[in-house]
Amino acid sequence: MKPTTIVGILLIIIGVVALAFGGIDYTTRENKKVVDLGPLQVNATVEKEKHLPFSPILGVTALAGGVLLVVVGQRK
């Protein structure tokens, strides 16, 4: 398989995943001081869920570029 075709297939996979999931969800943990009364301190661990969105334009561009690279790789 030619390198152009392999890169094209990888771009197609990335484009489909970006369109299907729309982003990445992840969780962060933060230690927060809840109470501070002199020598008495109470800390709590807070988990926050965050979302890193992918633009649909990114997915469509990767998909189209991948298809183009596969077609060009097959012609040569």
N, CA, C and O atoms as a GROMACS GRO file, in nm:
protein
  304
    1MET      N    1   0.084  -0.117   0.000
    1MET     CA    2   0.000   0.000   0.000
    1MET      C    3   0.089   0.124   0.000
    1MET      O    4   0.192   0.128   0.067
    2LYS      N    5   0.048   0.224  -0.074
    2LYS     CA    6   0.126   0.346  -0.087
    2LYS      C    7   0.103   0.436   0.035
    2LYS      O    8  -0.004   0.432   0.096
    3PRO      N    9   0.201   0.516   0.070
    3PRO     CA   10   0.186   0.606   0.186
    3PRO      C   11   0.070   0.704   0.171
    3PRO      O   12   0.004   0.737   0.270
    4THR      N   13   0.045   0.751   0.049
    4THR     CA   14  -0.067   0.843   0.027
    4THR      C   15  -0.199   0.777   0.061
    4THR      O   16  -0.286   0.839   0.122
    5THR      N   17  -0.215   0.652   0.024
    5THR     CA   18  -0.338   0.578   0.053
    5THR      C   19  -0.352   0.555   0.204
    5THR      O   20  -0.462   0.566   0.257
    6ILE      N   21  -0.244   0.524   0.272
    6ILE     CA   22  -0.249   0.500   0.416
    6ILE      C   23  -0.289   0.628   0.489
    6ILE      O   24  -0.373   0.624   0.579
    7VAL      N   25  -0.229   0.741   0.451
    7VAL     CA   26  -0.264   0.869   0.514
    7VAL      C   27  -0.410   0.904   0.485
    7VAL      O   28  -0.481   0.957   0.571
    8GLY      N   29  -0.454   0.874   0.364
    8GLY     CA   30  -0.594   0.899   0.328
    8GLY      C   31  -0.690   0.817   0.413
    8GLY      O   32  -0.793   0.868   0.458
    9ILE      N   33  -0.659   0.691   0.434
    9ILE     CA   34  -0.744   0.605   0.516
    9ILE      C   35  -0.747   0.655   0.660
    9ILE      O   36  -0.852   0.655   0.724
   10LEU      N   37  -0.631   0.698   0.713
   10LEU     CA   38  -0.628   0.753   0.849
   10LEU      C   39  -0.712   0.880   0.860
   10LEU      O   40  -0.782   0.900   0.960
   11LEU      N   41  -0.706   0.966   0.760
   11LEU     CA   42  -0.788   1.087   0.761
   11LEU      C   43  -0.938   1.055   0.754
   11LEU      O   44  -1.018   1.121   0.819
   12ILE      N   45  -0.973   0.954   0.677
   12ILE     CA   46  -1.114   0.912   0.670
   12ILE      C   47  -1.161   0.865   0.807
   12ILE      O   48  -1.270   0.900   0.851
   13ILE      N   49  -1.080   0.785   0.874
   13ILE     CA   50  -1.116   0.735   1.007
   13ILE      C   51  -1.130   0.851   1.106
   13ILE      O   52  -1.226   0.855   1.183
   14ILE      N   53  -1.035   0.944   1.104
   14ILE     CA   54  -1.041   1.060   1.193
   14ILE      C   55  -1.166   1.144   1.164
   14ILE      O   56  -1.232   1.191   1.257
   15GLY      N   57  -1.197   1.163   1.037
   15GLY     CA   58  -1.315   1.241   1.000
   15GLY      C   59  -1.444   1.177   1.047
   15GLY      O   60  -1.534   1.245   1.097
   16VAL      N   61  -1.456   1.045   1.030
   16VAL     CA   62  -1.577   0.974   1.073
   16VAL      C   63  -1.590   0.981   1.225
   16VAL      O   64  -1.700   1.004   1.276
   17VAL      N   65  -1.481   0.961   1.297
   17VAL     CA   66  -1.485   0.967   1.444
   17VAL      C   67  -1.522   1.107   1.491
   17VAL      O   68  -1.602   1.122   1.583
   18ALA      N   69  -1.465   1.210   1.428
   18ALA     CA   70  -1.497   1.348   1.466
   18ALA      C   71  -1.643   1.380   1.442
   18ALA      O   72  -1.705   1.448   1.523
   19LEU      N   73  -1.701   1.331   1.332
   19LEU     CA   74  -1.842   1.356   1.304
   19LEU      C   75  -1.933   1.273   1.395
   19LEU      O   76  -2.040   1.320   1.434
   20ALA      N   77  -1.892   1.151   1.427
   20ALA     CA   78  -1.978   1.063   1.507
   20ALA      C   79  -1.985   1.106   1.653
   20ALA      O   80  -2.093   1.105   1.713
   21PHE      N   81  -1.872   1.143   1.711
   21PHE     CA   82  -1.870   1.173   1.855
   21PHE      C   83  -1.881   1.321   1.886
   21PHE      O   84  -1.930   1.356   1.993
   22GLY      N   85  -1.839   1.408   1.798
   22GLY     CA   86  -1.852   1.551   1.819
   22GLY      C   87  -1.758   1.610   1.922
   22GLY      O   88  -1.764   1.730   1.948
   23GLY      N   89  -1.672   1.532   1.981
   23GLY     CA   90  -1.577   1.584   2.078
   23GLY      C   91  -1.531   1.478   2.175
   23GLY      O   92  -1.565   1.360   2.162
   24ILE      N   93  -1.452   1.521   2.273
   24ILE     CA   94  -1.397   1.430   2.374
   24ILE      C   95  -1.445   1.476   2.510
   24ILE      O   96  -1.435   1.594   2.543
   25ASP      N   97  -1.497   1.383   2.591
   25ASP     CA   98  -1.534   1.411   2.729
   25ASP      C   99  -1.423   1.364   2.821
   25ASP      O  100  -1.367   1.256   2.802
   26TYR      N  101  -1.392   1.445   2.922
   26TYR     CA  102  -1.291   1.404   3.019
   26TYR      C  103  -1.326   1.463   3.155
   26TYR      O  104  -1.404   1.559   3.165
   27THR      N  105  -1.269   1.406   3.259
   27THR     CA  106  -1.297   1.447   3.396
   27THR      C  107  -1.169   1.497   3.462
   27THR      O  108  -1.063   1.436   3.449
   28THR      N  109  -1.181   1.609   3.534
   28THR     CA  110  -1.069   1.661   3.610
   28THR      C  111  -1.105   1.659   3.758
   28THR      O  112  -1.221   1.673   3.795
   29ARG      N  113  -1.004   1.643   3.841
   29ARG     CA  114  -1.023   1.645   3.986
   29ARG      C  115  -0.952   1.766   4.044
   29ARG      O  116  -0.838   1.797   4.010
   30GLU      N  117  -1.023   1.835   4.133
   30GLU     CA  118  -0.967   1.952   4.198
   30GLU      C  119  -0.987   1.939   4.348
   30GLU      O  120  -1.094   1.899   4.394
   31ASN      N  121  -0.884   1.974   4.424
   31ASN     CA  122  -0.896   1.978   4.570
   31ASN      C  123  -0.935   2.119   4.610
   31ASN      O  124  -0.866   2.215   4.575
   32LYS      N  125  -1.046   2.130   4.682
   32LYS     CA  126  -1.094   2.261   4.725
   32LYS      C  127  -1.099   2.266   4.877
   32LYS      O  128  -1.136   2.170   4.944
   33LYS      N  129  -1.060   2.381   4.928
   33LYS     CA  130  -1.069   2.402   5.072
   33LYS      C  131  -1.212   2.448   5.103
   33LYS      O  132  -1.255   2.553   5.056
   34VAL      N  133  -1.285   2.368   5.180
   34VAL     CA  134  -1.424   2.397   5.210
   34VAL      C  135  -1.435   2.483   5.336
   34VAL      O  136  -1.505   2.584   5.336
   35VAL      N  137  -1.365   2.443   5.443
   35VAL     CA  138  -1.371   2.514   5.571
   35VAL      C  139  -1.229   2.539   5.619
   35VAL      O  140  -1.144   2.450   5.613
   36ASP      N  141  -1.205   2.660   5.667
   36ASP     CA  142  -1.076   2.694   5.725
   36ASP      C  143  -1.101   2.774   5.852
   36ASP      O  144  -1.116   2.896   5.847
   37LEU      N  145  -1.106   2.705   5.967
   37LEU     CA  146  -1.129   2.768   6.097
   37LEU      C  147  -1.006   2.749   6.184
   37LEU      O  148  -1.001   2.659   6.267
   38GLY      N  149  -0.910   2.834   6.164
   38GLY     CA  150  -0.787   2.824   6.242
   38GLY      C  151  -0.714   2.694   6.212
   38GLY      O  152  -0.676   2.669   6.097
   39PRO      N  153  -0.694   2.610   6.314
   39PRO     CA  154  -0.623   2.484   6.292
   39PRO      C  155  -0.709   2.377   6.223
   39PRO      O  156  -0.657   2.274   6.181
   40LEU      N  157  -0.838   2.401   6.212
   40LEU     CA  158  -0.930   2.304   6.150
   40LEU      C  159  -0.949   2.338   6.003
   40LEU      O  160  -0.995   2.448   5.969
   41GLN      N  161  -0.914   2.243   5.917
   41GLN     CA  162  -0.934   2.261   5.773
   41GLN      C  163  -1.007   2.141   5.717
   41GLN      O  164  -0.976   2.027   5.752
   42VAL      N  165  -1.104   2.166   5.632
   42VAL     CA  166  -1.177   2.059   5.566
   42VAL      C  167  -1.158   2.078   5.415
   42VAL      O  168  -1.189   2.183   5.359
   43ASN      N  169  -1.105   1.974   5.352
   43ASN     CA  170  -1.083   1.977   5.207
   43ASN      C  171  -1.178   1.878   5.141
   43ASN      O  172  -1.216   1.777   5.200
   44ALA      N  173  -1.215   1.908   5.018
   44ALA     CA  174  -1.302   1.819   4.942
   44ALA      C  175  -1.246   1.807   4.801
   44ALA      O  176  -1.190   1.902   4.745
   45THR      N  177  -1.260   1.689   4.745
   45THR     CA  178  -1.220   1.665   4.607
   45THR      C  179  -1.344   1.678   4.518
   45THR      O  180  -1.444   1.610   4.539
   46VAL      N  181  -1.334   1.765   4.421
   46VAL     CA  182  -1.446   1.790   4.330
   46VAL      C  183  -1.408   1.738   4.193
   46VAL      O  184  -1.301   1.770   4.141
   47GLU      N  185  -1.496   1.658   4.134
   47GLU     CA  186  -1.475   1.610   3.998
   47GLU      C  187  -1.561   1.692   3.902
   47GLU      O  188  -1.682   1.705   3.921
   48LYS      N  189  -1.496   1.746   3.800
   48LYS     CA  190  -1.568   1.824   3.700
   48LYS      C  191  -1.555   1.755   3.565
   48LYS      O  192  -1.445   1.718   3.523
   49GLU      N  193  -1.668   1.739   3.499
   49GLU     CA  194  -1.667   1.681   3.365
   49GLU      C  195  -1.658   1.795   3.264
   49GLU      O  196  -1.731   1.893   3.273
   50LYS      N  197  -1.568   1.779   3.170
   50LYS     CA  198  -1.549   1.881   3.067
   50LYS      C  199  -1.562   1.818   2.930
   50LYS      O  200  -1.546   1.697   2.914
   51HIS      N  201  -1.592   1.900   2.831
   51HIS     CA  202  -1.611   1.853   2.694
   51HIS      C  203  -1.526   1.938   2.600
   51HIS      O  204  -1.534   2.061   2.600
   52LEU      N  205  -1.444   1.870   2.520
   52LEU     CA  206  -1.364   1.937   2.418
   52LEU      C  207  -1.431   1.911   2.283
   52LEU      O  208  -1.420   1.802   2.228
   53PRO      N  209  -1.502   2.011   2.229
   53PRO     CA  210  -1.580   1.987   2.107
   53PRO      C  211  -1.492   1.986   1.982
   53PRO      O  212  -1.391   2.055   1.973
   54PHE      N  213  -1.533   1.905   1.885
   54PHE     CA  214  -1.473   1.905   1.752
   54PHE      C  215  -1.571   1.975   1.658
   54PHE      O  216  -1.691   1.949   1.662
   55SER      N  217  -1.521   2.062   1.577
   55SER     CA  218  -1.604   2.130   1.480
   55SER      C  219  -1.645   2.031   1.370
   55SER      O  220  -1.562   1.953   1.324
   56PRO      N  221  -1.772   2.034   1.328
   56PRO     CA  222  -1.812   1.947   1.216
   56PRO      C  223  -1.733   1.978   1.089
   56PRO      O  224  -1.714   1.891   1.005
   57ILE      N  225  -1.690   2.103   1.076
   57ILE     CA  226  -1.610   2.140   0.959
   57ILE      C  227  -1.478   2.063   0.958
   57ILE      O  228  -1.431   2.022   0.852
   58LEU      N  229  -1.419   2.043   1.077
   58LEU     CA  230  -1.297   1.964   1.088
   58LEU      C  231  -1.320   1.820   1.041
   58LEU      O  232  -1.239   1.765   0.967
   59GLY      N  233  -1.431   1.760   1.084
   59GLY     CA  234  -1.461   1.623   1.044
   59GLY      C  235  -1.485   1.609   0.895
   59GLY      O  236  -1.435   1.516   0.832
   60VAL      N  237  -1.561   1.702   0.838
   60VAL     CA  238  -1.590   1.697   0.694
   60VAL      C  239  -1.463   1.721   0.613
   60VAL      O  240  -1.442   1.657   0.510
   61THR      N  241  -1.379   1.813   0.659
   61THR     CA  242  -1.254   1.841   0.589
   61THR      C  243  -1.160   1.720   0.592
   61THR      O  244  -1.100   1.686   0.490
   62ALA      N  245  -1.148   1.657   0.707
   62ALA     CA  246  -1.063   1.538   0.718
   62ALA      C  247  -1.117   1.425   0.631
   62ALA      O  248  -1.040   1.356   0.564
   63LEU      N  249  -1.248   1.408   0.631
   63LEU     CA  250  -1.310   1.302   0.550
   63LEU      C  251  -1.288   1.328   0.401
   63LEU      O  252  -1.251   1.237   0.328
   64ALA      N  253  -1.312   1.450   0.358
   64ALA     CA  254  -1.295   1.483   0.216
   64ALA      C  255  -1.149   1.473   0.174
   64ALA      O  256  -1.118   1.423   0.066
   65GLY      N  257  -1.059   1.521   0.259
   65GLY     CA  258  -0.916   1.510   0.228
   65GLY      C  259  -0.870   1.365   0.221
   65GLY      O  260  -0.788   1.330   0.137
   66GLY      N  261  -0.924   1.281   0.309
   66GLY     CA  262  -0.890   1.139   0.308
   66GLY      C  263  -0.936   1.071   0.181
   66GLY      O  264  -0.863   0.992   0.121
   67VAL      N  265  -1.059   1.101   0.140
   67VAL     CA  266  -1.111   1.041   0.016
   67VAL      C  267  -1.027   1.087  -0.103
   67VAL      O  268  -0.995   1.008  -0.191
   68LEU      N  269  -0.992   1.216  -0.104
   68LEU     CA  270  -0.909   1.269  -0.213
   68LEU      C  271  -0.773   1.200  -0.217
   68LEU      O  272  -0.724   1.165  -0.325
   69LEU      N  273  -0.710   1.180  -0.101
   69LEU     CA  274  -0.579   1.114  -0.099
   69LEU      C  275  -0.588   0.967  -0.141
   69LEU      O  276  -0.497   0.916  -0.207
   70VAL      N  277  -0.696   0.899  -0.104
   70VAL     CA  278  -0.712   0.760  -0.147
   70VAL      C  279  -0.728   0.752  -0.298
   70VAL      O  280  -0.670   0.665  -0.362
   71VAL      N  281  -0.806   0.843  -0.354
   71VAL     CA  282  -0.827   0.843  -0.500
   71VAL      C  283  -0.696   0.876  -0.572
   71VAL      O  284  -0.662   0.811  -0.671
   72VAL      N  285  -0.623   0.974  -0.524
   72VAL     CA  286  -0.495   1.011  -0.587
   72VAL      C  287  -0.395   0.897  -0.569
   72VAL      O  288  -0.316   0.870  -0.661
   73GLY      N  289  -0.395   0.830  -0.456
   73GLY     CA  290  -0.303   0.718  -0.433
   73GLY      C  291  -0.330   0.599  -0.524
   73GLY      O  292  -0.239   0.525  -0.560
   74GLN      N  293  -0.456   0.580  -0.560
   74GLN     CA  294  -0.491   0.467  -0.649
   74GLN      C  295  -0.457   0.496  -0.794
   74GLN      O  296  -0.432   0.403  -0.870
   75ARG      N  297  -0.454   0.622  -0.834
   75ARG     CA  298  -0.427   0.657  -0.972
   75ARG      C  299  -0.282   0.634  -1.011
   75ARG      O  300  -0.254   0.595  -1.124
   76LYS      N  301  -0.191   0.658  -0.920
   76LYS     CA  302  -0.048   0.649  -0.954
   76LYS      C  303  -0.003   0.507  -0.969
   76LYS      O  304   0.114   0.482  -0.997
   0.00000   0.00000   0.00000
